């Protein structure tokens, strides 16, 4: 689609904020009013629209996509999204460890044990770990506590939280990001530890590098959304 507007503005409307193209409010793909919780987030999304030169490329508008997802997908099926996010707690990346080589075992322990210690201290959640990929059943009380944390979030938080959790393969890491305990960069390094280890020993191909770069960019955008939305300080 070609750029069809000249001026982009962010304005307050009844306690929420909107982005306007030539004075007309932006709507989501589902034709809902794009209502945003903070002026900072509205300004940033306005900047994404204003950065479109001749053609509008939605793939370059991460904040807009996240806000639209919150309104169009999360709001009408909130319970489903909560269950999708919470489901990662039962198969969390940081609970499944390698048995060899010892260099990888040591790296996983150094990066992932602090995550388990953090969630135990922060939310009284104790998770089991194992070597290999055979499923382990986590304590129901631990899974319930993590689900309760997810369910307590508003729709504008659930959208980026879902993305962070799926990218990292870990609800523990995602909740640590949401809590401001770790940064987007740290979350990426922790969740990509196995892949990084393989690349250090065997090298990498262009496809793998491109995937990692896109994941890193998407993760950073989700964390930026949370910061602009006033969720993370």
Beta strands, then each sheet from edge to edge (+ up, - down):
strand 1: 8-13
strand 2: 16-21
strand 3: 24-25
strand 4: 96-97
strand 5: 130-131
sheet 1: 1+ 2- 3+
sheet 2: 4+ 5+
end
